[in-house]
Amino acid sequence: MLDEQDILVSDDILDDPGHVQRMLARRVEEVLHKGNSNGERRIVRLIVPMAPLDAPAWLAAQTLLPKIYWHARRDSMVTAAVGEADRCMGGPDAGYGTLRAQLDAVLPKSDPRARYFGGFRFDPGAPDDEVWQGFPTFRFTLPRFAYLRNEDRGVLACNLLLPRDLSRKDAILSDIEQLCFPDRFAGPAFGARMPLPLSRTDEPDRAGWERSVGWALDAFAQRRRHLEKVVLSRRTLLTFSESLDAFVLLKKLREGTPNCFHYGFQFEPDSVFVGATPERLFHRSGRYMRTEAVAGTCVRGDTEAEDAEALASLLASAKDQREHAYVRESIRTVLDPLCQEFRIDEEASGLQQARRWHLVSRSSGLLQRGVHGSDVMEALHPTPAVGGYPVEPALAAIRDLEGFDRGWYAGPVGWIGPQGAEFAVALRCGLVRDRALYLFAGAGIVEGSDPAAEWTEIEQKISDILGVLG
């Protein structure tokens, strides 16, 4: 949590908000007054030890934007961030190379602490709509303030980007004054109640879904477009009588979905993207990289014996193993050229979730020198687990068959820096817009798929959020 290059604002753990803000403001003034005499690009991180806070509740209390939440699967570190020290953003014509160029222009390549949080659209080439306003092709933020909690320890970090921030002192001090630590957000009352939905609309509806799956099955049989797998998704719109608090939803989703990546992104006042995904895209530390293929799903059993039987049935399923194999072989094909060494499981095993089993094959490798995190992301996304196989025919089918914009759903979300990166695939997610909640989920269609069974699988996937809403 604390790097040797960080500046510790206090030796004591502070629990008085006013004291936190005063001490942080004083050190910011000192650092910016001292300046950056050699003009070197660098990040100065000021650290304030604090009493533990509930991260979603703290985010809900803030007025500064953007707001970001990130908690990796099986990681004790939680990040809740507000404000913006720097931003990388790209429009319709931007790509992964654009992100790398923007990061290289600002960051020293050796700084291990720099983490820009954000994500990419699933398909930058697809038409966008107003539902995803505020979520461009990509957007990544170096937070101005980040509350980091590791089990029972917490710190508030303030990122200063030098020399740029030397001229931003007044704005930064004003942002410190806006930080909020109200007591009412720390207790059990936060998120005690959520509104019930008034209406539900599925796009496509049941008949439309059966037509789309039928088209795909016919394409496989006729060898049309050389298509072997396509992942078709559904958008479910829920409406409410009052505004929905996305961070209450995220808190309850986190509590009900252990062993997942939990994420939240708010760039504009009335639009928040949250989710709980089981699927890692990749993790990079230096040149070491690891990823996994996740495809093939079943519901867990109610008893230990039924659960073991459900996993055994999934492992023995020819249809699920075929769907999974497309993902595993695609990962092998695209990553092997980027790696000096590369290994991948030859057989799938079970990935246990609270309500489901997934087939998973894990892989790792030592990247070639000069390979950037954006290069790995470009090679991997979209995997056949969220797009299909082969990739281009599958994307074309998705554009033809799905009548809505996926936006950031099924795209990469996470963080990236000069020395590391961690991304998950944005699944099991919802886009909150005032009184509306858009849910997204999909199913892999291969030869032998049954439209009714695939509809049920999607229903099971959105049940994580539906269950939170009661």
N, C-alpha and C positions, 0 to 999 in steps of 0.2 A: 504493500500500500504506500510505503514511503521510500522514495529513491534518494540516493546520496546527494543528488543535485537539487533536491527540493529545499525550499525555505520553510522551516517550521515556525509558525507564527506564535505558538504558545507551547510551553512544556506541560501545561495542565489540560485536562479534559474539560471543555467549557460546556455549560448547559444553559447559560443566560444569553438569549438571542442578541440583546443589545451589546453585550460584551463581545460576542463573536463579530458583530458588524463593525464595532469601533476598532478592534485590534486588526481586523482584516483591512479596513480602510487605511489605517495608519501605515501598515506595511506596504500596501499598494503605492501610497504616496512616496514612501522612501525609495522603493525600487524604481519608480518612474522618474523621481528627482535625480537619482544617481545616474540614470540614463544608460546608454549602450555605446560607449566611447569608440569601440572598434567597428561598429556597424554590423556586427555578426548577427545573422538570423538565428534566433533561439527562442525556446519557450521557457519562461520562468513560472514555476508552479508554487504557489503559496498554500501551505497546509495548516488547517485549524483542526486539532483534535476535538471531537464533539461526542456528546452522549448519543446512544443509538436512537435513530428515528425510523418510522415506518416510511419507506421510500415512496410508494404510490401516494400516500397521504401528504407527504411533503411536496410532491409535484403538484398535487391538486390545489395546494394553497398558494402557489406562485402565480405572479402576474407576468413575469418575463417569458418571452418566447425566443427560440423554440424550447420545447420540453422533450426530454428523451429519457427512456427507461431501457435498461439492458441487463439481463441476468442470464448467463450461459448455463446450459445443462450441466449438472453436477459440479458447479462452481459456487463457492461460498460468497464470492464478491458480487455485490449488487451496485449498479451505477444509476443514479438519478441526476439528470443534468438540466440546467436552464441557462438561457442566454447564449450569446454567440461571440467567441473571440475571432473566429474565422469561418469561412464557408467555401465549399467547392460545389458548383452546381452546373448542370448541363441541360440544354434543351433537346429538341427532337433529333438534331443531327450529331449530338455528342455521344461519345462512347467511352470505353474503358481507358483508352489512350488519353482522352481528354482529362479524365480524373487523375491519371498518373502525372500528366504535365502540370496540372494545377497544384498538386501536392508538392512536386519537385520544385516549383517556383517559390514556395513559401517555407518549406521545412528543411532544416538540416537533416541530411540523410542518416545521421548516426543517432538521432534522438529516439531512445526506446520508449519514451513516455507519451509521445504524441498519439492521440487516438481521435480520429474523426469518425463520428457516428452518423449512420444514414442508410440509404438503400438505393436500389435501382428499380425501374419499371420492369415488369416481366418481359414485355415485348415493345421496345421503343418504336418499332415499325408499325405498330397497330394504331388505329385512330383512338385518340383519347376523348374523354367526355368530362363534363363539369363536376361529376361526382368526385373525381380525383384532383380537383383544383388544389394547388399547393404542393402536389407531389409530382415534380417534373421527372424527366428521364433519370436523373440522379441528383441527389442532394446529400452532402455530408457536412457535418458541423463539428468544429472544435469548440466544446462548450466553454463559456466564460466561467461558470460555476458547476461543480459536480460534487454531489454528496455520495461518498463511497462507504458502503457498509460491508464489513467482513465479520459475520456472526455477531458478536457482542461489541465490536469496535467500529467506530465511525469517524470519518474526517470530512471536512468541507474543503475542497480544492478550488483555487482560483487560478485560471490560466492567463498569463500575460504573454502576448506575442510581440517580441522585440525585433526590430526597432519600431514596428508599426504602432504599437500602443502608447508610445511616448506622447503622441498628440491626442490621445483619447482619455486622459486622466479624468476629466469632469464627468464624462459619460459612464466610465467604469465605477466611479464613486457613487453616482446616482443609482446605478444598478445594484450596488451593495445595499443601499438604503431600501430598495424595493424587495429584497429577500424577506421572506415571511416564515416565521416559526411559531404559529399559533398553537396553544395547548390543545385546543379542541380537535386538531387533526392528529394528535398523537394517541388518542384513546380509542376504545372499541366502538365509539359512536360513529366513526368514519366508515361509511359503506354499510351501515347496519340495515339499510333498506334500499331496494332497487325497484324501479317502476316495472309493471308488467306490460308487455306489448299489447297494442290494440288491434293490430292487423299484421298479416304476413302475406308476402307475394314472392313466389319462386320464379326465377328466370333462368332457363326455360321451365315451363310447367311440365307435368308428368308426360303429357302427349308429345311435347316438343323434345323432351329428353329421349324418349323412345325412338323418335325419328332420327335424332343425331347419332345415337348409338347404332341404330340400324344402318345408317349411311356408312359408319366406320366399319362395321362387320362386313358389309358388302364390298367396301374398298379393300379389305384384307383378302376376301375370297377372290376378287377380280385382279388382285395385284395392282390396284390403281395407285399411281404416284409412288409405287414401291413402299407403300406405308405398311408398317408392321405393328405399330402401337401409337395411340393418341390419347392424351389425358384431357378429358372433357370436364368442365367445371360448371358449377351452378352459383348464381348470386341470389341470396335470399334477403329481402328487404323487410325489416320489422319497423313499425312506427309506434310511437309512444305519446302519451298525453302530456308529458313534460320532458325537459331536456335530460339526456342521459349523461351521467358523469363517467367519462371514459376511464378515469384512473380508479374509480370504484370498481368498474368492470374488470380492469386489469388486476387489481388486488384480489378479487374473488377468483378470477381465472388462475392466477398464480397459486392460490391455496388449493384449488381443485385439480391442478394438472402438474404434479411433481415430475421430475425427470424430463423437463422440456426447456427449450429456450423461450424466455418471456421478453417481450419487446413492446415499446410504445414510442410513437413519433407524432409530435404536434408542431407544425410549422406555422399554422394560421389559427385564429381564435376559435373557429367553429368546425374544425376537422381534425380528428385524432385516429391514428391507425394503431391497433393493438392486436396482440396474438400470443399464442402458445404453441410453438412448433416442435415436433420431435426430431426434425431433420437438420443436421449440420451440413452446410455446403463445404466449408473447409476451415481449418485453423492453421495459421502459419506463425512460427516463432523462429526468427532468423531465416535459415535456409530449410529448416525442418517443417514439413507439411503433413497434415493428416486430414482425411475426409472419409466419407462413407456413402454407400448406396443404400437407400431406404425405399423399398417398394414392396407391396404385398401386405395386406391387412386383414385381421379378423378380430372379433370381439372376444374379450377374455371371459373365462367361465366364472360362475358364481362360487364354486367350491374349488379346493386345491386340485381334486381329481378332474373336474370339468375344465379347469384352466390348463392343466397339462395336456388334456385331450385336444383342446382348442389349438394349442401351440403345435402339437404333433400333426394335426390336420393341416395347419398352415404350411408347415415344413414339407408335407407330402403332396401339397396341391400343385399339380402340373401347371395350371393356369397362373397361379401366383409366382411360382418359380420362373416361368417364362417371362412374366412381366418384370420380375426382379433382374433376370439375366441381362435384359436390354440395358438397364441402368449400370450394372456392374461392368459390362464390357465397354460401354461408352466411356466410363470414367477411366478405365485402363487405357483406352485408345488415345484420349486427349491429354492425359497427364504423363504418360510414359515419356514422351519427347521433351517435357519440361524438367524431368528429374534425372539426376545422376544415378540415383537408386530409387526403385519403386516396388512396393509390395501390396498385394490385395488378397483378401480372403477368397479362396476358390469355392467355398460353400457358404451359403447364408445361414445365419443363426437368428435367434429371436431377440428383438428389442422390446423390452417390457415397458408399457405405459400404464397409467392408472386404469384405463378402460379397454385398452387394445393391445394386441401383439402386432409388431411389424417385422418383416424380414429385413435383415441388415447384413451388409458385407463391409468390413472396415479396411481401410488402406492407409498407407503412409509412404513418405518418400523424402529424399534429400534433393532439393531443387537445384537446378543448374545455377551457376553464378550469374547475377544480373536479372534473374526472374523476379518480377514485382508481384505483389499481392493482386494487383489489377489484372495481371496476365493470367494468374490462376483462375480468377473469377470469370474472365472472358472465356477461358477454355472450358470451364465446367458448366456455365449457365447458358441455356436451360438444360438440365439433365433430363433424360427420358422419364424420370420420376414425376416431372411436372409439365413436360412438353410432349414427348413421344419419341418415336424412332422410325426412320431417320429424322433428324431435327427439323430440317427445312420443310419437308412435306407435312410433318406434324404441325408446325407453326401455321402453315397455309391452311390446313384443315381447321385449326382452332379459330383462325380469323373468319373462315367461312361459316362455321357452325355456331359459334358463341355470339350471341347478340348483345354483349356488353363488354366494357373495357375492364380488363383484369387490373390495370394500374400496377400498384406495388404487390398485389397478391401474387404469390409464387415466385417473386423476385428475390434477389439477395438482400438481406438486411444484416447489419452488424457494424463493425468498426474496422478501420484501416489506418496504418501508420508506416513510417519508413522501415521499421524492424519487425513488424508483425501485422496480423489481421485475423479476424474471426467473423465468419458469416454463417448465418442460418438461412434456410429457405422459408419465406414468409407464408406459412400455412396455418390452418386453424385460426383464422383471423377475422377481425371485424373493423369496418370503417365507421366511426361515429361522427355523424353530422347533425348536431342539435338534437332533434327528436327522432332522428332516423338512424338505424343501425343496419349496415350492409354486411352480410356474412358471405364468405367465400369458401368453397371446398370443391375438390375434384376427385375423379376416379380414373385409373388407368384402364383403357379399353384395349384388349388384345383379342385375337381369335379365341372363341370360346366364352367370351364375356356374356353375361345375362343382363339386359337392361334393368330389370326389376332389382336384381341383386346389387348392381352398381348404384342405383338410386338409393337403396337402403344403406349402402356403405357411406355415401355422402351424408345422409341423415345422421348416421352415427358420428361422423366427424364434426358436424356442427353442433352435436349434442353437448359438447363441452361448454359452449357459450349459452346454448338454450337452457341447460341445466342451471347455470349461474343466474339466469333471469327467472327461474322458477317455472 
